[in-house]
């Protein structure tokens, strides 16, 4: 079994990123995709249970009302720890500007806590967390596109060098 310590990090690195770092970033990208799926599930739950709860026959059904009201909050709240982990990874490997990370996490946290303390609601704060997951999705996509383009350029340069060497 090959471990990270057995690998030569300088010859195996891709544009200054060690294989372990790329693996960690790829894992954070997968976690972020789970957060985005939870966001989509929250939107779908809001639409489905809101529509069913608005039917006159189900106006008195407390279970549907609770699913309509609380399930989207719970699903979005589950994304908060995932996006915090993603924020640490994005900050650690400088995939986005630190000020953008601090602003997105900070504003979302302040609005969520302020809404819970002073307005007795969490909907505005949780809606801010929706944007954080999509911000990190773009950051991860840009990083892996950079690696792909840089590898393609490197391969093209190597082929050109082979073609130009005298036989």
N, C-alpha and C positions, 0 to 999 in steps of 0.2 A: 504494500500500500504506500502510495506516495503522499507525503505530507508537505505542507507549505515550507517546512524547514529544509526538506531535501531538494527543493527546486532552487536553481540559480536565478534569483530575482532580477538580475541585471540583464541577462540574455533572454529571459522569457517575458520581460515587461513589454507592454504595448504603450508606446509613447509616454513613458514615465510612470505608468500605472502597473503595479505588481498584479500578478494573477489573483492573489488573495483579495486585493482591493476591488478588482473587477468582479470577482465572485460575490463579494459583499454588496456591491452596487447593484448587481443583477438580482440578488435576493431582496434588496430593498425595493427594486422595481416590481418584483412579484407581489410583495406585501402591499405596495401602493395600488396594484391592480385589484387586489382583494378589497381595499378600501373603496375603490371606485365602484366595484360591484355592489358593495353595501349601500353606497349612495344611490345607485340605480334602483336597488331593492326598496330603499326608503321612498323614493319618488313613486315607484310602482304601487307600494302599499298605500301611500297617501291617496293616489288616484283611485285605486280599486275599492278600498274600504270607505273612502269618502263618497264615492258614487253609490255604493250599496247602502251606506248609512243615510243617504239623502232620499232614498226611496221611502215613500210614505209608510209602507208596511213595516219597515225596520226602524222607524223613528224612536221607538222605545227600547230598542235592543242595546243594552249597556255594553255587551261584549264587542259589538261592531264599533260602537262609539270609542271605546278604549283602544281598539286596534287602529282606528282611524287617527286618534289623537296621540297615542303614546308610542306606537310601533315605529313610525318614522324618526321620532326623537331618539329612540333607543338604537336604531340602526346607524344613524349619523354619529351618535355618541360613541359607538364601537370603533369608528374610524379615527377618533382622536389619538389613542395610543399608537396606532399604526402610522399616522402622519407625523407624530412626534419622533418616532424612530426614523422615518424617512428624512425628517428635517436634520437630525443628527448626522446621518450619512451624507446628505447633500452638503451640509456645512463642512463636515470633516474632509471631504474630497473636493471641495470648492466647485461643485457643479453649478452653483448659482451664486449670485452676489450675496454676501452675508446680510446686507441691509434688507434685501428682498425677503430673505428667510425670516429675519427678526421682525420685519413689519407684518408679514402675513400671519405668523404664529402669534405675535404680540397683539395685534389688533383683534384677531379672532378670540384670543383668550380674554382680553379686556371687555369686549362686547358681550361674550358669554357670561363672565362673572358679573359684570355690571347689570346685565339683563336679569340674572337670577337674584341679585341682591336688591336692586332698586325697582325693577319693573315686574318682578315675579313671573318672568317668561324667559324661555331659552330659545325661541324660534329664530331670532335675529343672530344670536351668537352661533347657533348651530349651522345656520345658513352660511356664515363666514367660513366655517370649516369645510364646506363643500368645495370652495374655491381652492383651498390649500392642497387638497389631494390632486386636483387637476393642474395646479402649478408645478407640483413635483413630477407629475406625469410628463409634462413638457420638458422639464430638466433632464429626466432620465432619457427621454427620446433623443434630445439634442446630443447628449453624451455618447450614446451608442451610435448615432449617425456619424459623429466625429470620428469614432474609432473605425467605423466601416469605411468612410471616405479616406482616412489616413492610411489604412491598410491597402486600399485599392491603389492609391497614389504610390505607395511604397512598392507594391508588386509591379506596377507599370514602369516605375523607374528601374527596378531590377531587370525586367525583361529588356528594356531599352539598352541598359548597360551590357547585357549578354549579346544583344544583336550588334552592338557597335564595337565589341572587342575583336581584334584581328585574329584570324584563325591560323 
